Amino acid sequence: MADVVIIGPAYPLRGGLATYNERLAQAFQEQGDTVEIITFSLQYPALLFPGQTQYATEAPPPGLNIKVLINSINPFSWYQTGRYLKKRKPDFIIFRFWLPFMGPAFGTIARLAAQNKHTRIIALTDNVIPHEKRIGDAPLTNYFLKACHGFITMSQAVLQDLGRLQPHKPKTYHPHPLYDNFGQPEPKTVAQQALKLDPAFHYILFFGFIRAYKGLDLLLQAFADDRLLPLPVKLIIAGEFYESPQPYEDLIKKLNLEGRIIRAMDFIPNSQVVHYFCAADLVVQPYKHATQSGVSQIAYHFNKPMLVTDVGGLAELIPEGKAGYVTPAQPQAIANALIDFFTQLREATFVANMPELKKRFSWKSMVAAMKNLVQTLR
């Protein structure tokens, strides 16, 4: 059995990264491993955080050992954490890396921990080239990557990026596991009642925080297609804005969509996620660029067909014509798929394919992939 440390967001922080890291810790524990999560006392300075709050309002996940140690802008906390891990000597540390800003803290902690000559350092890399590029990204990222012994990615696109940035270090790919920690699926009628939705309509779901690269503007333009007007279909936008909402509100007004939009433009707590996915007929991810997405893995868990664009690693997860649609990131192509879904009554066919398709997205196999990677580093 292994002694594992996961470093990244976790309770009392909220969001998809925290949810993933907590579920990964549970998966290791289910295999009999000892797991500790080390998270942040300060993840982002308020000036750099675009949302309403970084902190959870719900109860902590049960049965997990979570230590709050790292201040992302305080080097003293990096040295303190690194020295703690050097002395503790876990078998391996998994750094959840998603943003160059974390490079200095993570790179320093990793170098100090590895001085014990026992602990292996692996990085679970969401991105190594960020969606929204800034000056200084490359040196910050490289400082961290050079401190790692190996890498695991959840998309082939990131694996290729790592192949260019760190060509000689071991690296492997495993798809994002299912998000199965939001409860069991519930009947569509129950979910719609919980959200006070009119059952006479069908619903499309756009879910997650809203930034330019997520392509909500493309979906709004597609949803304005005249061919959709006669259909009893509404669009649910469920997620917190990480940028100004005004351009989207202007677009809704310009396209005369007001009566066809359901807004839930706040952070959706974990306890409410089940209602939004189960109320919907189709989950749409109209991203302009991407690596992988946890939204797809929530949709799979709830057996919801998807429409994704052919960017990054999204198409790796969604077989065209089986789990849903893969389209170009263009309003016309998205609209064509929406019309096909609702006029040709595709939902039942796609849902029937889900149980077989999602078998490859297990947490047990993700844990095995990480352990196999570590074995190559000994």
N, C-alpha and C positions, 0 to 999 in steps of 0.2 A: 504494500500500500504506500501511496505517496504522500508527502507533506507539501502542500501547495499553497502559494500566496497569489491572490489576484489583486492587482493594483489598478484602480479606476473608480469611476463614479459608483456609488451605492448609497443606501439609506444612511443619513437623512436626506440625501439628494434625490431628486426625482428624474424621470425621463427614461427614454428607451435604453440608453447605455447602462443606467443603474439597474433597470429591470433585467437586462441580459446578464450582467455580471452576477446578480443575485441568483438567477436561474442556473448559470454555469456552476456556481459554488454548490448549489443543491445537487447538480448532476455528479460532481466529484464525490460529494458525501454519499450519494446513493451507491457509489462503487466502493465505499469503505475508506476513502481517503480523508485525511485531515486538511481542512481548508480554512484559511483566514483571508478576509477581504480588507485591504487597506484603502481607505477613501480620503476625501478632502475635508479639511476644516474650512478651506476657501478654494472653490474650484475656479470661478471667474471673478475678478473684480467687478463691482456693480457697473462700472463704466463700459465693460466689454460684454455684459450679458444683455441680450436684446429682449428677453422674456419678462414675465411679471415677477416670478420668484424661482430660485433654484431648488427650493426645499419642498419635500413631500408634506402633505397634509394627512395622509393615511398612516395606519399603524406600521411598524417595522416588520419585515418578513421574519417569520418564526424560524428558530433553529439555526441561525447563521451567526458566525463570529465576525463582527465588523469593527475595525478600529479606525477612528478618525484621527489621521496624523498629518496629512500633507496640506500645506498652504502653497498654492501654485506660484505665488510671487515672493515667498519668503525662503531664501536659500538655507537658513538655519534649520527649517523643518525638513528640507531635502536631506541634509547631512544627518539629522537625527534619525530619520526613517532608514536611510542607507546603513547607518551603523547598527541599528536595531536588527535589520535583516542579515547583515554580515554575521552578527553574533547568533542569531536564531537558526541560520543555516537550513532553510527549507530546501527540498529537493529541486524545485523549480519555481520561478516567479513568472506569472503571466501579466504583462503590461498591456492594458487596453489602450491602444494608440489611435486617435482619430483626428488630432489637430496639432499643427506645428507648435502652437503656443505651449503645449505640454512637454515639448522636447527638452528644455533645460532641466526641469524638475525630474522627469523620468530618466533622462540620460545620466544625471548625477547619482540618483538613487541606484540605478542599475550597476554603475561602475563600482560603487562602494559595496553593494551586496555581493558582487562577484569576486571580491577580494578574498572571500573565504575558500576559494578554489573548489567548492562543492556545488553551490547553487548555480543552476543553469537559467539563463535569461531568455524567455521567448516573448515575442510581441504578437498579439492578436490585432492585426492592422485593418481598421475600417477603411482608412485612406492613407496613402503616403504622399499623394498630390491632392491638396484640398480642393473642394468644390469652388470656394471663393478665395482666390489667390491674393496674397499680400506680400509686400517686400519683406525679405528675411525668412520666408517659409523654408527655403532649401537648406540653409545652414542649421536652423533649429531642428528640422526633421533629421538631417544627417547626423547631428550630434547624438540623437537618441538611437538611430538605427545602428550606428557603429558600436554601441554598447551592448547590442543584442547578440545572442548566439544563434538564434533561429527565428523563423517567422511562420505564422499561419494566417491565411487570408480567407475571406468568405466570398470572394469573386475572382474570376480568372483575370479580370482587368487589373486588380491590385497586385495579383501575383506577377503579372507582366511588368508592372511598374517597379516592383521590388527586384525583379530580374535585372533591370537596368541600373538600379541604385545600389544593390548589394548582390552582385552576380555570383559571389563565391560562397555565400552562407546558405545553409539548408533552409528550405521553405516548402510549404505544402498548402494545399487548398482543401477546404471543407465547406460545403454550403451552410448558410445561416440556419440553425435548427429552428424548429417550430416554437413559437411563443405559445406555450400551453398553460401559462400561469395566469390567464385572465378569466378562468372559470370555464365551465362546460357550455357548449352551444345551447341556445334557447330558441323556442319557436319564433318565427318572424312576427307573428301577431303579438306575442308577449313583449318582444323588444320594441316594437312600434308603439305599443301602449305605454311602455315605460318612458319613452321619449315624447309622448303625446303627438304622435304622427298620424296623419289621416291614412287609414288602411286602404283607401280607394286608389292610392298612388303607389307606383314603384319608386325605388330610391337608389340613386348612385351615391357612393361614399368617396369623398376625398378626405383622407385622414392624416394627421401629423402636423408638426409645426410648419409654418408657411414662410418660405423664402423663394427668391426668384428662380433658383434652379429646380424647384419642385414643379414648375410648369402649371400652376393653377390658372394662369392667364390663358394658356392653350386650351385647357378644359372648358373654361368659360366661353371661349370663342367657338369651340366645338358644340357645346350645349346650346348655343344660339342658332344652330343649323335649322333652317325652316322645316326640314323633314321630321324633326323631333317635336315640333310644336303641337301636333294633334295627339301625341302620345301622353298618357297619364304618368309622367315621370318627373321627379324632382331631384335636385342635387343637394346633398348634405355636405357642408364644409365644416369639418370638425377638427379644430386645432388652433393653436395660439400663433398669432403673428409675430415673427421675428424680424419684421421690417414694417414700414408704413402700410396700413391697409388701404390707404386712399386710392392708389392706382387700381386696385381690384374693385373697390366700391364704384369708382368712375366707370370701369368697364362693365360692371353689372348694370349700371344705369344706362350707359350707351347702348347696350345690347338688349335692353328691356327684359331683363331676367328676374326682376325683383320678386315677382309672384311665384317663381319656380325654384327659389333658393331657400334652403334651411340653414341658418347660421348657428354654429356652436363654437364660437371663436374664442375659446379659452382652453387652457390645458385640460385634457380629458383625464380624470383620475382613473387608476387601474380598475376600480370597481365598476366604472361606467363603460369600459371599452366593449364588453360583451354586447351591450344594447346597441351601440352604433354599428358594429359589424353584423350582428344578427338581424337588424332592421333593414339592411341593404340587400339589394339583388346583385349588385356589381360594385367592386372596389376598383377605383381608377387611380393609377400612378402615372401622370403625364409628364414625367421628369425630363428636363432638357439635358442633364447629365447626371450620372449616378455611379455608385460602385455596387452595393447591395442594399437591401431595404428590409427592415424588420416588419414593415407594414405588410409585405407579401406573406410573411410567416405567421402573422396574426390571421390574415385572411384564410390561409391554408387550414389553420387550426379550426376556424369556424366554418370551413367548407364553403367559402365564398369565391365565386368566379372573379377573375381579375382582368383588367386591361392595363398593360404596361407599355412603355415606349422602348424602342430597341437601342437603349443606351446602357453603357457600363455592363453590370452583371445581371440586370433585371431579367433579360430573356433567358438566362441560364436556368431560372427557377420556374418559368411559366411556359410550358410547351404550347405553342400556337395551336389553337383548335381543340385543346384538351382541357387545360385549366382556364382558358380564356383567350385573350388576344395579345399579340405583340405588334405594335404599329410604329410607323415613323413618328417623331415628335412634331407633328403638324396637325393643326385643328381639323383639316378635312379628313385625314386618315383616322383620327380619333372619332370624329362624328360618324364616319362610315361603320366603324366597329360598334358604336353605341346603337345605331339604327339596326344593324344586323342582330344584335343581342336581343333587343326588345321586340322586333317584328318577327323574327324567326324562332322566338321562344327557346333560346339556347340554355337557359339557366339549368334546367333539370339534367341535361346531358353533361354539362361541365361539372355539376355537383356530383354526379355519379362517378366521375373519374377521380375525384379528390382522394379517396382513401388509399388507392394504389400509388398515386403520384407523391403523396407526402411521406411515404415510408422511409425515404432516403434522408429525411431531415430530423434525425434523432439526436438528442443530447448525449446519449450513450456513445454514439459513433464520433461525435465531436470530441468527447473526453478521450476516446481511444486514439484519435488522430493527434491530439496534443501529446499524449504519452509516447506515441510512436516517434514523434518529432524529437522529443527529449532524449529518447534512446539513441538516436543518431548523433547526439551531441556528446555522448559519454566517451 
